[in-house]
Amino acid sequence: MNWANVHKRLIPQIIRKGVVYSSSEMVKAGLYFVLPEVVYRKFEEIIGADIPTIEDTGPNVLTIHTYDLSAATGHGQQRTLVLNRQLRVSLDEFAQRFISGPNLPTGEELDDAVKRVLGCR
């Protein structure tokens, strides 16, 4: 599966829905996002693993629940989901991290790359 495409499409949807939910009078606890831990680690590559967390729920809070599968079981038995972590982040901070990203090049790096391509060193 192409996780890069999943993230490119899913993160803007989360942000967009979060903006809508945060303006609703009926939404008191924000948006909840439940996903496998391994998938959220890929999100952290985009938004950064150091995103500040908050304690309280609220209309513009994104609560993230990650889970793993339980240990392997015998044939015919079903594995359970195990909560790995729960974090709450400001939707605004999440959106800003997506826009700015921890891996974006600086303007100077962009200038250097353009100069290399144009042979202007």
C-alpha positions in Angstrom: 0.0 0.0 0.0 1.2 3.5 -0.8 1.2 5.1 2.6 2.5 8.4 1.2 -0.7 8.9 -0.7 -2.8 7.8 2.3 -1.2 10.5 4.4 -1.4 13.2 1.7 -5.2 12.6 1.5 -6.1 11.7 5.1 -4.3 14.5 7.0 -6.1 17.3 5.1 -9.4 15.4 5.6 -8.8 15.3 9.4 -7.9 19.0 9.4 -11.0 19.9 7.3 -13.4 17.9 9.4 -11.8 19.1 12.6 -12.4 22.7 11.5 -16.1 21.9 10.8 -16.5 20.1 14.0 -14.8 22.8 16.1 -17.4 25.3 14.9 -20.4 23.1 15.8 -22.2 23.9 19.0 -22.9 20.1 19.4 -19.3 19.0 19.4 -17.9 19.3 22.9 -14.9 16.9 22.8 -13.5 17.5 19.4 -12.5 14.9 16.8 -11.3 11.4 17.6 -8.8 9.6 15.3 -8.3 5.9 15.9 -5.6 4.1 13.9 -2.8 1.5 14.1 0.4 2.6 15.9 2.5 1.8 12.9 0.4 4.1 10.7 0.5 7.0 13.2 4.3 6.7 13.3 4.2 7.5 9.5 2.0 10.6 10.4 4.7 11.6 12.9 7.2 11.7 10.0 5.0 14.4 8.5 3.9 16.4 11.5 6.8 15.6 13.8 6.9 13.4 16.9 7.4 16.3 19.2 3.9 17.9 18.7 2.8 19.4 22.0 0.0 17.5 23.7 -2.8 18.9 25.8 -4.8 17.3 28.6 -8.4 18.5 28.1 -10.8 17.8 25.3 -12.5 20.6 23.5 -14.1 21.5 20.2 -10.8 22.1 18.5 -8.9 19.2 20.0 -7.9 16.1 18.1 -7.7 13.0 20.3 -5.6 10.3 18.8 -5.8 6.6 19.9 -3.3 4.2 18.5 -3.5 0.5 18.9 -1.5 -2.7 18.2 -2.6 -6.3 17.9 -2.3 -8.5 20.9 0.3 -11.3 20.9 -0.2 -14.2 18.4 -2.9 -16.6 19.3 -3.6 -20.2 18.5 -5.2 -21.3 15.2 -8.8 -20.1 14.9 -8.5 -17.7 17.7 -8.9 -14.0 17.2 -6.3 -11.4 18.3 -7.6 -8.4 20.2 -6.7 -4.7 19.8 -4.5 -3.2 22.5 -4.5 0.5 23.2 -0.9 1.7 22.6 -1.3 5.4 23.3 -3.7 8.3 23.6 -2.7 11.8 22.9 -4.6 15.1 22.5 -3.3 17.9 20.3 -4.7 21.2 19.3 -6.2 20.9 15.8 -4.5 24.2 14.9 -1.1 22.9 15.9 -1.7 19.7 14.0 -2.7 21.7 10.9 0.3 24.0 11.2 2.6 21.0 11.6 1.2 19.5 8.4 1.7 22.8 6.5 5.2 23.5 7.7 6.4 19.9 8.3 9.6 19.0 10.1 11.2 17.9 6.8 10.6 20.9 4.6 13.8 22.4 3.1 14.8 26.0 3.9 14.5 28.7 1.3 18.3 28.7 1.1 18.3 24.9 0.3 15.7 25.6 -2.4 17.9 28.4 -3.9 21.0 26.1 -3.9 19.1 23.4 -5.6 17.8 25.7 -8.3 21.3 27.1 -8.8 22.7 23.6 -9.2 20.1 22.7 -11.8 20.8 26.0 -13.7 24.5 25.6 -13.3 24.8 29.0 -11.5 27.3 28.0 -8.8 
